[in-house]
Amino acid sequence: MDQLALFLLFGAAMLVAWIGLRRMAIGLFCLAVVLTVADYLHHATDTLNLSF
């Protein structure tokens, strides 16, 4: 679900850039990148309970 929100945020940044609002598009893109890294670190630090 959180990846869908990130995907939509990247899409919104592209649409805003297409409209021509450069500063807002750059801000949305930077926000999306920061949230993507935070989401990655959140999932990368989860421990997996594996039993073989």
C-alpha positions in Angstrom: 0.0 0.0 0.0 2.8 2.4 0.8 4.5 1.7 -2.5 1.3 2.7 -4.3 1.3 6.0 -2.5 4.9 6.5 -3.5 4.1 5.6 -7.1 1.2 8.2 -7.1 3.5 10.8 -5.6 6.1 10.3 -8.4 3.2 10.4 -10.9 2.0 13.7 -9.4 5.5 15.1 -9.6 5.6 14.2 -13.3 2.2 15.8 -14.0 3.2 19.0 -12.1 6.4 19.1 -14.1 4.5 18.6 -17.3 2.2 21.5 -16.4 5.3 23.7 -15.9 5.5 24.3 -12.2 9.2 23.6 -11.9 9.8 24.4 -8.2 6.7 22.4 -7.0 7.7 19.4 -9.2 11.3 19.4 -7.8 9.9 19.6 -4.3 7.5 16.7 -4.9 10.2 14.7 -6.5 12.6 15.3 -3.5 9.8 14.4 -1.1 9.1 11.2 -3.0 12.8 10.2 -3.0 13.2 10.8 0.7 10.0 8.8 1.5 11.2 6.0 -0.8 14.5 5.7 1.0 12.7 5.8 4.3 10.3 3.0 3.2 13.2 0.9 1.9 15.1 1.3 5.2 11.9 0.4 7.1 11.5 -2.8 5.1 15.2 -3.7 4.9 15.6 -3.8 8.6 12.8 -6.2 9.2 13.9 -9.6 10.4 12.6 -12.6 8.7 11.6 -15.6 10.9 12.8 -18.5 8.7 12.7 -22.1 9.8 14.2 -24.7 7.6 
